[in-house]
Amino acid sequence: MALTLTALPAATPPGTPAPLQGTVTSAGKPLSDATVTLFTGDRQGVRQLGRATTDVHGSFRLRSDRPAGSVLYVEATPSGDRSLRLRSVVGFGPGGGLPQRSESAVTVNEFTTVATGYALAQFTDPQGISGPSPGLENAAATSYNLADPATGKPGEVVSDQNNGSKNDTLATLGTLANLVSLCAPGADTERCRSMLRLATPPHGSTPADTAQAVSHLAHNPRLATGKLYALARQTHAYSPALTAAPTAWVLVLHYTAPQVYAPGRMAVDAKGNVWASNNWIPGTRKPSPYVTVQDPVGAPTLNSPISGGGMKAGAWGIAIDHQGSVWVPSYAGAAMSKYSSAGEPLSPATGFKNGDLNHPQGTAVDQKGNVWTANFYGLKGNRGKGNVIVYPHGDPSKAITVTGSGLDHPFSLQIDGYGRAWVSNARFNGAELMDTRVPTGHVGGSVTVIGPDFKPTSFSPVKDASLDWPLGLAVDSRNNVWVPDFVSNSVTRIGPDGKVAAVYKLPTAIAPWSIAIDGSDRVWVAGFGAPSVSVLCGVDTRACPPGSSTGSVLSPPDGYRSKSIQHLTAVQLDQSGNVWLANNWSRLVPPTGGIGLAELVGAATPVCTPLQPLPARPAATGPTACSPQTSAQPPPPPA
């Protein structure tokens, strides 16, 4: 039962929950006579747990049972003013990849409102904050990286040596907080109304309050950047703040855990931990012997960095099987390394070499648990055109070799809903992927399609003039295959029948390397040549702004950029809607390894992890949020 409290005895009777104490401020001043409400949100929805009213110092104290699971958050609204709504996460349960956390003393202000609005953007609607585990709890934990609810100040991560003055995120956080403060009691009401109007999405409703405005900006980061920036400059409640209008209202965090250097690709496990293959040892171009794991808030976990199992320069392959084991190709070791979900090596000291692996690259797991690998060179001891190696049900001793059908330096490999493997053929002319040489001019390329019977399909290989050094392809929920064309700076969409459906030229030359599809089928494109990530409208145009069509660019013309985003080779998504980026190179000349991973907080529609194999949004109902796809879909369309 919810409690409405204005005062509580100082002593806490034995056996009763400790009270939640706190202070509410707005524009740096105490907010008196404000209603503070404690909520819990989970996959069943939102429930009110308690209520209090602040005193003249903005202080409040309330007591209520706190559920062990789910997310706890508070809202504060001043008396008689519905335009200002402040929020703060005050705890979360153990449903995610992190231990339970609960605050006993909090500060609620504009910083915590922005942090909550962005980190939990994909779990927020007019009813409040709720959704399935573990994405919900991990998102709540991410809010702590942006703002500390105990102090109401920017969080440790956004203020640290990797972020702070190194990128624009802390200043963007301050600018957004200043926008919220325009609706503080006593502020110019016209400025508040202007801010709310400008935070209205196309053909959408004007936000009723500041919490909704922040949510709108998180979902629509290109909204009125210039005009909102000009409004924010009319107040100086929070600093640092931006000194120029941004191209988008995005918050990018940079994580530099040990040995995360020149990361090639990532895979996100069921708990939200981010596994990465790493090309080089930091500060060198020597093969890295490490696989790294970062928890949902970017800290090393599972005794990361992990060595052993035959790892020697993980390149662009990594996949997680149905048991949670992680398969990582050892590019320089000509082997496959395998690790348990706890980070223990399961492969021998030299790795699994079955199938005559030779510089293996892309890796995927199909619906039956078969492990597929793009064997870049193929012929042992030679630089052949490559082949595809399959470990049936993850058993290396039963390795199957697939050849022909246009396989030509196979690079990436993804599985569709029919159990077919789509393989990009990089058609590389002798240059090492890990040295300074990248192709110029027309290179060409193709896509090979292999059926679940391990035989090429009748329409394979898929060829088209647009396929110009295709690299990290991805499959959407309707079995369309999206292929980045590095040299021609475009994205090719291939239908499930193997026919090229469309080619989308990117507005700015970014040299796209890889793609990920979110839970709304939107297409996230990682730029290697120009450090950036771009977003295209996918086949579900309902998830895009009015007037968009499939292939429309939803991000700024030159993509989302940040000083923390380096030359990217991979983009992956998690169950919280965070966009993870692999900083593979920091400099092109001379080639220098990239540092750590970057994260766009709450920017994408959540997707089940690990990839299974089609992108699917975690469900709010049913026995589990993400049920593995263990069987193929109905027969594919005729070629």
C-alpha positions in Angstrom: 0.0 0.0 0.0 1.3 3.5 -0.9 2.0 5.8 2.0 1.5 9.6 2.0 3.9 11.1 4.5 5.0 14.6 5.5 7.0 13.6 8.5 8.2 10.4 10.2 9.7 9.7 13.6 13.4 10.0 13.8 13.8 6.4 15.1 13.1 3.4 12.9 11.2 0.7 14.7 12.9 -2.8 14.7 12.1 -4.9 11.7 10.8 -2.1 9.5 12.5 -0.9 6.2 15.0 1.9 6.5 13.5 5.2 5.3 14.5 6.8 2.1 15.8 10.3 2.8 16.7 13.0 0.3 16.7 16.5 -1.0 15.0 17.9 -4.1 16.6 20.9 -5.8 15.9 22.7 -9.0 18.3 25.2 -10.7 20.5 24.7 -7.6 17.9 25.8 -5.1 15.9 23.7 -2.6 12.4 22.8 -3.9 10.0 23.1 -1.0 6.4 21.8 -0.8 7.1 19.4 -3.6 5.5 16.0 -3.8 8.0 13.1 -3.9 6.8 9.7 -5.0 8.6 6.4 -4.8 7.9 3.9 -7.6 9.0 0.5 -8.6 9.0 -0.7 -12.2 9.4 -4.2 -13.6 8.0 -6.3 -16.5 4.5 -6.2 -14.9 4.4 -2.4 -14.9 4.7 0.4 -12.5 3.6 0.5 -8.8 3.6 3.4 -6.4 5.3 2.6 -3.1 5.3 5.7 -1.0 4.9 9.5 -1.0 6.2 12.5 1.0 6.3 16.3 0.8 9.5 18.3 1.0 10.1 20.9 3.7 11.4 24.4 3.3 14.9 22.9 2.8 13.7 20.6 0.0 14.2 17.6 2.3 11.9 14.6 2.5 11.8 11.3 4.3 9.6 8.3 3.4 9.4 4.7 4.4 8.1 1.8 2.2 8.8 -1.8 1.4 11.4 -2.0 -1.4 11.0 -5.1 -3.7 14.2 -7.2 -4.2 13.9 -7.1 -7.9 13.0 -4.4 -10.5 14.0 -0.8 -10.5 13.3 1.9 -7.8 12.9 5.5 -8.8 11.5 8.7 -7.4 9.7 11.6 -9.0 9.4 15.1 -7.6 6.9 17.8 -8.7 6.4 21.2 -7.2 3.0 22.1 -5.8 0.7 23.6 -8.4 3.2 23.3 -11.3 2.9 20.4 -13.6 5.6 21.4 -16.1 8.6 20.5 -13.8 9.0 16.8 -13.1 12.3 15.6 -11.7 13.4 12.0 -11.6 16.1 9.8 -10.1 16.9 6.2 -10.0 17.4 5.1 -6.3 18.0 1.4 -6.7 17.7 -1.7 -8.8 17.4 -5.4 -8.3 19.8 -8.3 -9.2 18.0 -9.2 -12.4 20.8 -7.9 -14.6 24.5 -8.5 -14.7 25.2 -6.5 -11.6 24.6 -6.8 -7.8 21.5 -5.3 -6.3 21.8 -1.7 -5.2 19.6 0.6 -3.1 20.2 4.1 -1.9 19.2 5.4 1.5 19.9 9.1 0.9 19.4 10.8 -2.5 19.5 14.1 -4.2 16.9 14.7 -7.0 17.7 17.4 -9.5 18.1 18.2 -13.2 21.3 16.0 -13.5 19.5 12.9 -12.2 16.5 13.7 -14.4 18.7 13.7 -17.6 20.6 10.6 -16.5 17.4 8.7 -15.8 15.8 9.9 -19.0 18.6 8.8 -21.2 19.7 5.5 -19.6 16.1 4.3 -19.3 14.8 5.9 -22.5 13.7 2.6 -23.9 11.8 1.7 -20.8 9.9 5.0 -20.2 6.4 5.8 -21.3 3.6 8.0 -19.9 2.9 5.4 -17.2 6.5 5.5 -15.9 9.5 3.3 -16.1 9.1 -0.5 -16.5 10.2 -3.4 -18.7 11.8 -6.8 -18.8 15.0 -8.0 -17.2 18.0 -7.8 -17.5 17.8 -4.7 -19.7 15.8 -2.7 -17.2 18.1 -3.2 -14.3 21.2 -2.7 -16.4 19.8 0.5 -17.8 19.2 1.7 -14.2 22.8 0.9 -13.4 24.0 2.9 -16.4 22.2 6.0 -15.1 24.7 6.0 -12.2 27.5 6.5 -14.8 25.8 9.7 -15.8 24.7 11.1 -12.4 25.2 10.0 -8.8 21.8 9.9 -7.1 23.4 10.2 -3.7 25.0 13.6 -4.5 23.0 14.8 -7.5 26.3 15.5 -9.2 27.6 14.0 -12.5 28.6 10.4 -12.1 32.1 9.1 -11.8 32.3 7.7 -15.3 31.1 10.8 -17.2 33.5 12.8 -15.1 36.6 10.5 -15.3 39.8 10.8 -17.3 38.3 9.0 -20.3 35.3 11.4 -20.5 35.2 14.6 -18.5 37.0 17.1 -20.7 38.0 14.5 -23.2 34.6 14.5 -25.0 31.4 16.6 -25.1 29.3 14.2 -23.0 29.7 16.0 -19.6 29.0 19.3 -21.3 26.0 17.9 -23.1 24.7 16.6 -19.8 25.1 20.0 -18.3 23.3 21.7 -21.2 20.4 19.3 -21.0 20.2 19.9 -17.3 20.1 23.6 -18.0 17.2 23.0 -20.3 15.3 21.2 -17.6 16.0 24.0 -15.2 14.2 26.5 -17.4 11.0 25.1 -15.8 12.2 25.7 -12.2 9.8 27.6 -9.9 10.2 31.3 -10.5 11.8 30.9 -13.9 10.5 32.6 -17.0 7.4 30.5 -17.9 7.7 31.4 -21.6 11.1 29.9 -21.8 9.8 26.7 -20.2 6.9 26.6 -22.7 9.3 27.2 -25.6 11.6 24.3 -24.4 8.7 21.9 -24.2 7.4 22.9 -27.7 10.9 22.5 -29.2 11.1 19.0 -27.6 8.1 17.9 -29.5 8.8 15.1 -32.0 7.5 15.4 -35.6 3.7 14.8 -35.6 4.0 14.0 -31.9 2.5 15.5 -28.8 4.1 18.3 -26.8 5.6 16.9 -23.6 3.6 17.7 -20.6 6.7 18.1 -18.4 10.4 18.1 -18.3 10.8 14.3 -17.7 8.8 13.7 -20.9 10.9 16.3 -22.7 14.1 14.6 -21.8 12.7 11.3 -23.0 11.7 12.8 -26.3 15.2 14.2 -26.9 16.7 10.8 -26.1 14.4 9.2 -28.7 14.7 12.0 -31.2 18.3 13.4 -30.7 18.2 15.6 -33.8 15.3 17.7 -32.4 15.8 21.5 -32.6 19.5 21.4 -31.7 20.2 25.0 -32.5 17.1 26.5 -30.9 17.3 24.4 -27.8 21.0 25.2 -27.4 20.2 28.9 -27.6 17.5 28.5 -24.9 19.9 26.6 -22.7 22.4 29.5 -22.9 19.9 31.7 -21.1 20.6 29.9 -17.8 23.8 28.9 -16.1 22.5 26.7 -13.4 24.9 23.8 -14.4 28.3 23.6 -15.8 30.3 22.6 -17.8 28.0 23.3 -20.7 28.3 23.1 -24.5 29.9 26.1 -26.2 28.2 25.4 -29.6 25.1 23.7 -30.7 25.4 19.9 -31.0 24.5 18.0 -34.2 22.5 15.7 -31.9 21.5 15.3 -28.3 23.4 12.0 -27.7 25.4 11.0 -24.7 28.5 8.9 -25.5 30.6 7.2 -22.8 34.1 5.9 -23.3 35.3 2.8 -21.4 39.0 1.8 -21.3 39.2 -1.5 -19.4 42.6 -3.2 -19.3 43.8 -4.8 -22.6 40.7 -3.5 -24.5 42.9 -2.4 -27.4 42.2 -2.4 -31.1 39.0 -4.4 -30.4 37.6 -6.1 -33.5 34.1 -7.1 -32.6 31.9 -7.6 -29.6 29.2 -10.0 -28.5 26.8 -9.3 -25.6 25.8 -12.2 -23.4 22.5 -12.9 -21.6 23.4 -10.8 -18.6 24.5 -7.8 -20.6 28.3 -8.4 -20.3 30.2 -7.2 -23.4 32.8 -9.6 -24.7 35.4 -8.3 -27.2 38.1 -9.7 -29.4 41.3 -7.6 -29.4 43.8 -7.3 -32.3 46.9 -6.0 -30.6 48.7 -5.6 -27.2 48.3 -2.0 -26.1 50.8 0.4 -27.6 52.1 -2.2 -30.1 51.0 -4.2 -33.2 51.8 -7.5 -31.6 49.0 -10.0 -31.5 46.9 -9.8 -28.3 46.5 -13.0 -26.3 43.4 -11.6 -24.5 39.7 -11.7 -24.8 38.1 -9.0 -22.6 34.8 -8.8 -20.8 33.1 -5.6 -19.5 30.0 -5.6 -17.4 26.9 -3.7 -18.4 28.4 -0.4 -17.0 31.8 -0.8 -18.6 33.9 -2.2 -15.8 36.0 -5.4 -16.3 34.4 -8.6 -15.1 34.9 -12.3 -15.1 38.6 -11.8 -14.3 39.1 -9.9 -17.6 41.4 -9.8 -19.4 41.2 -13.5 -20.1 44.1 -15.4 -21.6 44.6 -19.0 -22.7 42.6 -21.2 -25.0 44.8 -20.5 -28.0 44.0 -16.8 -28.3 46.4 -14.9 -30.5 45.0 -11.7 -32.1 41.2 -12.0 -32.0 40.1 -10.2 -35.2 36.5 -9.8 -36.4 34.8 -12.9 -35.0 33.0 -13.6 -31.8 29.8 -15.5 -31.0 27.9 -17.0 -28.0 26.3 -20.4 -28.2 23.1 -21.7 -26.6 25.0 -22.8 -23.5 26.5 -19.3 -23.0 30.0 -20.4 -24.2 31.9 -17.8 -26.2 33.7 -18.7 -29.4 36.4 -16.4 -30.6 38.6 -17.0 -33.7 42.3 -16.7 -33.1 43.3 -14.9 -36.3 47.1 -15.2 -35.9 46.8 -18.5 -34.1 44.9 -20.1 -36.9 42.5 -21.6 -34.4 39.2 -21.3 -32.6 39.2 -20.3 -28.9 36.3 -21.2 -26.6 35.5 -19.8 -23.2 32.8 -20.7 -20.6 30.2 -18.1 -19.6 32.4 -17.6 -16.5 35.4 -16.7 -18.5 37.3 -20.0 -18.3 39.2 -21.3 -21.3 37.5 -24.5 -22.7 39.7 -24.9 -25.7 43.3 -26.4 -25.6 46.4 -24.2 -25.3 46.7 -24.0 -29.0 43.0 -23.6 -29.6 40.8 -25.8 -31.8 42.5 -26.2 -35.2 40.0 -28.6 -36.7 39.0 -27.8 -40.2 42.5 -26.5 -41.1 41.7 -23.0 -39.9 43.8 -20.3 -41.5 43.2 -16.7 -40.3 39.5 -17.3 -39.2 37.2 -14.3 -39.1 33.5 -14.0 -38.7 31.7 -16.5 -36.5 28.0 -17.3 -35.8 25.9 -19.9 -34.1 22.7 -21.2 -35.8 19.4 -22.4 -34.4 20.8 -26.0 -33.9 23.9 -24.9 -32.1 26.2 -25.3 -35.0 29.2 -23.0 -34.9 30.1 -21.4 -38.3 33.4 -19.7 -39.1 34.5 -17.7 -42.1 38.0 -19.2 -42.8 39.6 -16.2 -44.5 42.5 -18.0 -46.3 41.3 -21.5 -46.1 44.2 -23.6 -47.4 46.6 -24.4 -44.6 50.0 -22.7 -45.1 48.8 -20.8 -48.2 46.8 -17.8 -48.9 43.9 -19.4 -50.8 40.5 -17.9 -51.4 39.1 -19.3 -48.2 36.2 -21.5 -47.1 33.6 -21.9 -44.3 34.2 -24.3 -41.4 31.3 -25.6 -39.4 31.5 -27.4 -36.0 28.3 -29.3 -35.8 26.6 -28.7 -32.4 29.9 -27.1 -31.4 31.9 -30.2 -31.8 35.3 -29.5 -33.5 36.1 -33.2 -34.1 33.2 -33.3 -36.6 34.4 -30.2 -38.6 32.7 -29.7 -42.0 34.3 -27.7 -44.8 32.2 -25.8 -47.3 33.9 -24.6 -50.4 33.0 -23.0 -53.8 30.0 -20.9 -54.6 32.0 -17.7 -54.9 33.8 -17.9 -51.5 36.6 -15.4 -51.9 38.3 -14.4 -48.6 35.1 -14.8 -46.6 35.0 -12.1 -43.9 31.8 -12.0 -41.9 29.0 -14.6 -41.4 25.5 -14.3 -40.1 22.6 -16.8 -39.8 19.1 -16.0 -41.0 15.7 -17.3 -39.7 15.9 -20.2 -42.1 19.2 -21.5 -40.7 21.1 -20.3 -43.8 24.5 -18.7 -43.5 25.2 -15.5 -45.4 28.9 -14.9 -45.9 30.5 -11.7 -47.2 33.3 -12.2 -49.6 35.9 -9.4 -49.1 37.8 -10.4 -52.2 41.0 -9.1 -50.7 44.0 -9.0 -52.9 46.7 -10.3 -50.7 46.8 -7.5 -48.1 46.5 -8.3 -44.4 43.4 -7.0 -42.7 45.5 -6.0 -39.7 48.2 -3.9 -41.5 48.2 -0.5 -43.1 46.8 -1.5 -46.5 43.1 -1.0 -47.2 41.6 -1.3 -50.6 41.2 1.6 -52.9 39.3 1.9 -56.2 36.7 -0.7 -57.2 37.4 -3.9 -55.4 34.1 -5.8 -55.9 32.8 -8.6 -53.8 29.9 -10.9 -53.3 27.8 -12.7 -50.8 27.7 -16.5 -50.5 24.6 -18.2 -49.1 24.9 -21.7 -47.5 21.9 -23.7 -46.5 21.3 -25.5 -43.2 22.4 -28.7 -45.1 25.9 -27.1 -45.4 25.5 -26.8 -49.2 25.4 -23.5 -51.1 21.9 -22.4 -52.2 20.8 -22.4 -55.8 21.1 -18.5 -56.1 24.5 -18.3 -54.4 26.7 -16.3 -54.8 24.8 -13.0 -54.8 26.6 -10.5 -57.0 25.9 -6.8 -57.7 27.9 -3.8 -58.7 27.1 -2.2 -55.4 29.0 -4.9 -53.4 32.3 -3.2 -53.2 34.5 -4.8 -50.4 31.5 -6.0 -48.3 32.4 -6.6 -44.7 30.3 -7.0 -41.6 26.8 -7.9 -42.8 23.7 -8.3 -40.6 20.2 -9.9 -40.9 17.0 -8.1 -39.9 13.9 -9.6 -38.4 12.3 -10.2 -41.8 15.4 -12.0 -43.2 16.7 -9.1 -45.2 20.5 -9.0 -45.3 22.2 -5.6 -45.0 25.7 -5.3 -46.3 28.1 -2.4 -45.8 30.1 -1.5 -48.9 33.4 -0.1 -47.6 34.7 1.3 -50.9 31.5 2.6 -52.5 30.3 4.1 -49.2 26.8 2.5 -49.4 24.7 -0.2 -47.9 23.1 -2.9 -50.0 19.9 -4.7 -48.9 19.4 -8.2 -50.1 16.0 -9.9 -49.8 15.6 -13.4 -48.4 15.3 -14.6 -52.0 18.8 -13.5 -52.7 17.8 -10.6 -54.9 19.3 -7.2 -54.3 16.3 -5.1 -53.1 18.0 -1.7 -52.8 21.2 0.2 -52.5 21.5 3.2 -50.1 24.3 5.7 -50.7 25.4 7.2 -47.4 25.4 11.0 -47.5 29.0 11.4 -46.1 32.0 9.2 -46.9 32.5 7.1 -43.7 33.8 3.8 -45.2 31.2 1.6 -43.5 32.6 -1.5 -41.9 29.8 -3.3 -40.1 26.1 -3.2 -39.2 23.8 -4.1 -36.4 20.0 -4.2 -36.4 18.0 -3.1 -33.4 14.7 -4.3 -32.0 12.8 -1.9 -34.4 14.7 -3.1 -37.4 16.6 0.2 -37.6 20.1 -0.2 -39.2 23.2 1.0 -37.2 26.2 1.4 -39.4 29.8 1.7 -38.0 32.1 4.0 -39.9 35.8 3.1 -40.1 37.1 5.7 -42.5 35.3 8.5 -40.7 34.7 7.7 -37.0 31.0 7.7 -36.6 27.8 5.6 -36.4 24.9 6.2 -38.8 21.3 5.1 -38.5 19.1 4.1 -41.4 15.3 3.4 -41.3 14.8 -0.3 -41.7 11.9 -2.3 -43.2 9.6 -1.4 -40.3 9.0 2.2 -41.2 6.6 2.6 -38.3 9.6 2.9 -36.1 10.9 5.9 -38.0 9.9 9.5 -38.1 6.9 10.5 -40.3 7.8 10.7 -43.9 10.7 8.2 -43.6 11.1 5.2 -45.9 13.3 2.2 -45.8 16.9 3.4 -46.1 16.2 7.0 -45.0 19.1 8.4 -42.9 17.9 9.1 -39.4 21.2 10.3 -37.9 23.0 13.5 -38.9 24.4 13.4 -42.5 27.9 12.6 -41.1 26.6 10.3 -38.4 26.7 10.5 -34.7 30.2 11.6 -33.7 32.2 12.1 -30.6 35.8 12.6 -29.6 35.5 9.2 -28.0 34.4 7.4 -31.1 37.5 6.3 -33.1 37.8 4.2 -36.3 35.1 1.6 -35.9 35.0 -2.0 -37.0 31.9 -3.1 -35.0 28.7 -2.0 -33.6 26.6 -4.1 -31.2 23.4 -3.5 -29.2 22.3 -4.7 -25.8 19.0 -5.4 -24.0 19.0 -1.9 -22.5 19.2 -0.1 -25.9 22.8 0.9 -25.5 24.9 1.0 -28.7 28.4 -0.4 -28.2 31.2 0.6 -30.6 34.6 -1.0 -31.2 37.4 1.6 -31.4 39.6 -0.5 -33.6 42.1 2.1 -34.8 42.8 5.5 -33.2 44.9 6.7 -36.1 45.2 5.6 -39.7 48.7 7.0 -40.3 50.6 5.5 -38.8 48.2 2.7 -37.9 47.5 2.9 -34.2 45.3 0.7 -32.2 42.0 2.1 -30.9 41.3 2.5 -27.2 38.4 0.8 -25.5 34.7 0.8 -26.3 32.4 3.7 -26.8 28.7 3.6 -25.8 25.7 5.6 -27.0 23.5 5.5 -24.0 19.9 4.4 -24.5 19.9 5.3 -28.2 18.5 2.1 -29.8 15.5 -0.2 -29.4 16.7 -3.0 -27.1 17.5 -6.4 -28.7 17.8 -9.8 -27.2 21.3 -11.0 -26.4 23.1 -13.0 -27.4 22.0 -12.7 -31.0 19.6 -15.6 -31.6 20.2 -15.2 -34.6 17.6 -12.7 -35.8 17.2 -9.4 -33.9 14.3 -9.6 -31.5 13.0 -7.1 -29.0 12.8 -8.5 -25.4 9.3 -9.3 -24.5 7.4 -7.8 -21.6 5.2 -10.9 -21.2 5.8 -14.6 -21.2 8.1 -16.9 -19.2 11.3 -15.1 -20.3 12.1 -11.9 -22.0 14.2 -13.6 -24.7 13.4 -17.2 -25.7 16.1 -18.7 -28.0 15.0 -19.4 -31.6 15.8 -23.1 -31.7 13.9 -23.9 -34.9 14.0 -22.5 -38.4 11.2 -20.5 -39.9 8.9 -21.8 -42.6 10.5 -22.6 -46.0 12.3 -19.6 -47.5 10.8 -17.9 -50.5 11.8 -19.3 -53.9 14.9 -17.8 -55.4 
